[in-house]
Amino acid sequence: MKTVYHKADTRGHANHGWLNSYHTFSFAGYQNPERMNFGVLRVLNDDTVTQGMGFGTHPHRDMEIISIPLEGDLEHKDSMGTIAVIQKGEIQVMSAGTGVMHSEYNKNKDQAVKFLQIWVFPKEVGVEPRYDQKSIKQGEKINGFQQILSPNKNDDGVWIHQDAWFNLANFTKGNGKNYMLNKKGNGVYAFVLKGSAKVGDRILNERDGLGIWDTQSFNIEAVEDTEILLMEVPMELPSYLK
């Protein structure tokens, strides 16, 4: 098993007033050659947007973009005609493909919105742009893994153009479980949303991250009540990036 540990306070940080963002991997003004990506996981931003503010209309292409709200309501508009609001307990995915314009705003005037912005390199370029969002509240599991994303249209959660599986892990203190990887050649980036847990041989606290690869499984045990996002992704970059 190989691992890479990213302590919460080693992340890149940008505070624009209306946006307070922490970058696990290089993004915008934060450029670290040792923190470019984890396999095809390119961006993991921990964003807080103040009341009524947001990202104006801007372009994307050839990227799978996932948003997971942690607090508040996030309003999305795009050039495909989508107008939607996502909130905690939901997951949103946008396949940018051949190109799409979109904006994201804090829907509320009285509270901040907090969400994870995640970018994954797709298997191939030039796919048709698409948007989807789903509730993940209904499948919530305590002391187990809840799949919220996969490559398969008929699976639980949303799907993307990549051999990736995302799970939320909710464990009460002292409980844990072994995670089995879905595909050979994949790795898992574990990101602690709340609490503290032992992941593999490492104790992780809130907003710490641990990348794990060259293994078929690893164990998670909660040191205290814990919520963890597990992002399983291919470690080899697609051929169009080589």
Secondary structure, DSSP 8 states (H G I E B T S, - for coil): -EEEEE-GGGSEEEE-SSEEEEESS-BTTB--TT-S-BTTEEEEEEEEE-TT-EEEEEEE-S-EEEEEEEESEEEEEETTS-EEEEETTEEEEEE-TT-EEEEEEE--SSS-EEEEEEEE--SSS----EEEEEE-STT--SSEEEEEEES-TTSSSEE-SSS-EEEEEEE-TT-EEEEE-SSTTEEEEEEEEESEEEETTEEEETT-EEEEES-SEEEEEESSSEEEEEEEEESS--GGG-
